[in-house]
Amino acid sequence: MNITNQNQQDPENYTAGQNKQDTNNTELSPNMSPVTYKKEEPLLVRAVVDNFSAFGVGSILYGLFFCFCIYQNFMAVTSVLLCAATIGYVLFCFKKLSVKTDNKRWFFIISICLLGLSNMLTDSVVLAFLNYVGIILLFFCFLLRHFYDTKEWDFSKFCSALSRTIIYSVGRFNYPFKSLQQYLKEHRKRKNTKIYYVFLGILIAIPLLLVVCSLLLSADVVFRSFSDRLFSGLFENIDFGTIFAVVFTICFGMFSSYCILIELAFQDVNPVMENKKTMEPIIAITFSSILTVIYLCFSIIQIAYLFIGNMKLPDGYTYAAYARQGFFQLLFVCLINLVLVLFCQKHYRENKVLKTILTIICGCTYIMIASSTMRMLLYIASYQLTFLRIFVLVSLLTLAICLTGVVISIYKSSFPLFFFMTVTVTVCYLLFSLARPDAITAAYNCQRENVDAYYLSDLSLDAVPAMERAGVFDADGPLNGEAYNQILENFRAASHKKSGNMSPRKFNLSVYRADRILNK
């Protein structure tokens, strides 16, 4: 979508609702009141301030719900609810500001909610951390594409816009107060000042809630028990530190939602993408052709010696040693090639010879990816499967698919490479996350002749169902003696600790299933 903020011809005082020709796709809502602003404020900022009764109260409610969902509760059903509420609040803001969306929004909405769902399905802290990183990146990508023209974007442009938005949003921490002050100042003499009524209603509701809830809690033991379970961990063991943490969490959700919105409203939402393909292609042809010769020699050796030669190794080398020796070097070279091709596409003028060389480099990179994959599979066969090794295999698959998009973009400049890579990375990671790597690791390792009991005992509760199917928890299973007792004791202790504190707010399916298996 395209939105423009043009303030060059604004008068000294601007009245909201006038000069709608200043924007292409953004119009002020008809119910906005005529408010006078200073000319230096962009149109969308004026719209946010003019609708402060909606955005201000909305941010407060979002901050409260954010605290309810996330405080001491990162892997639970509330993660899904928070993702849905965040998307809902963003769409509400878009509607108020008349920001148009397209059908691609559903990809981001569904992906974000699926990552939130994955947090409820897993007990792995590492996986949950990666999920939240993915949620944040997708959320900002969803926001930025509605305030910028991202058709010509690449990864560097996205990182630049993302960093700018986050850093500048922090710098606008005073804007909620400034917006409130400006709103009240402009609406002071109006008879129908809804913001006063909203805040007055909130102030009246607080003491009423305290009295009514106290009476209801003392009147019915079932209601009291349900409330204790619902808010378990949120208000128990109240002390100064807890109060500070709760207030900080509420303020973080409240201020971040409003400040990010204000920062996006301040941006030049229709930046002109300059054509940076000004460098001489002969330079790229020279250094890339030298690399291509080396890559071709390496690729021929890989095909003749490894793929066709049935993986015959030099004397004195084991499969594990061979796989470990070259994997990370090849992976690093693949990443260098990807960056190199993208850089040449972006900065060097189009040239048929250069396109051919870049295509050959991509072909050699495919062979390197295949070699890296075979080396990793050899290493897994010699030792065992781990979370990191599954992640590496998924990364190689993702890299291969992204490279396909790069090859297409070499010959079709209009190909939406950034969106293609965004979809590829998101889908591949979603498959990795929802598959629960610890469960796959346990299922594979338990089938081996020599089971590493110590590694299994360090896995999350995601591994319990797979270990049960493998008979690990049976007295006559693949483990016995000290190893059997250690695994059973570790998992039962973890399950008892987490399930004992599990309330409806903290419900986690992985913990629930593990508890039922270990205590049946």
WOSULZI-V589005 format. One line per field, one symbol per residue. burial: 1 if it has 9 or more other ideal C-beta (glycine too) atoms within 8 Angstrom, else 0. A space follows every 10 residues. Layout:
burial->???
//
This chain:
burial->1011101000 0001010000 0110110110 0100101010 1111111111 1111111111 0111111111 1010111111 1111111011 1111011110 0000101110 1111111111 1111001101 1101101111 1111111111 0011001100 1100110110 0100110011 0111001000 0010100100 0000000000 0000011000 0011001011 1111000000 0110110011 1111111111 1111111011 0000001010 1011100110 1100110110 1111010000 0000000011 0111011001 1011101101 1101111101 1001101111 1111111111 1111111111 0101101011 1111011111 1110111111 0000101111 1111110111 1111011111 1111110000 1010111011 1111111101 1110001010 0011011101 1101110110 1110111101 1111101100
//
